[in-house]
């Protein structure tokens, strides 16, 4: 992998262009190529070459007191049961069972089937996410998409069918522009608002499809025609979102702000470890220093690029932390710059040792 490629992928706009970087490397290569290798000149060789990966692992190795096997087992089980992934899975189980209970009792099974209670279960499962900020944002855009999709579905149905049972050709003709609109939203909207487009298309097709089924193939449990399908769909969506909101606040709402603070602090520790690796190996760098530097940089760069968008959703969270959305975004940007700079230091060190 070239330095220029790394700069494009993992660095923010910090004023260093790829052309300037390439010229700098060319000048460095010209100077270092005139310098003889120190080990060859001194006549000494290292029978056991250094490993940058092993040195980085030793830097990160904890130096605290070792726990007993029983203590480690108890701590591992506690962390497994109490971590964010386990709590998210538990919340998913609770909301699924809670909303599905009416379907298994004889007194409420008919009500659950006639009013499409399964829609509420599916909506709760789709809406529930690990952190509160993302859940609140997702709930808003899903409600918006459901209402817009319901309006589109009613317009399509009442224009194509009026007060009658409907006609396949008229429904197909009016559905064509609606399908184009929904496909455009699916293809060209940002990933953050894509759930709204999905809910819009699903609601429009469910409304038109159930309306056609009710008029052409009458059967038990059909939700009705036109507006009757629309209000049932909106109510079940709101019930599912309400279930997800209830379980996310029990026992306490998981904070995306806290998660991103811990993640950024871990990234800063990682950058500090790589700076320690640079300080300990700049005179005699290991052969795999460049490979280790690029692997670490790409891993950290991928994490930073992944969280740079969701950090903006913290505005939907009820947090009293001094680290607001703007502050965390600035910290994320500074981490990108530091990640880029320490990687260049390690790569330059490796190039000097190789006489490039």
Buried (B, 14 or more C-beta within 10 A) or exposed (E): EEBBEBBEBBBBEEEBEBEEBEEBBEEBBEEBEEEEEEEEEEEEEEEEEBBBBEBBEEBEEEEEEEEEEEEEEEEEEEEEEEEEEEBBEEBBEBBBEBBBEBBEEEEEEEEBBBBBBBBBBBBBBBBBBBBBBBBBBBBEBBBBBBBBBBBBBBBBBBEBBEEEEBEEEBBEEBBEEBBEBBEEBEEEEEEBBBBBBBBBBBBBBBBBEBBBBBBEEEEEEBBBBBBBBBEBBBBBBBBBBBBBBBBBEEEEBBBBBBBBBEBBEEBBEBBEBBBBBBEBBBEEBBEBBBBBBBEBBBBBBEBBBEBBEBBBBBEBBEBEEEBEBEBBBEBBBEBBBBBBBBBBBBBBBBBBBBBE
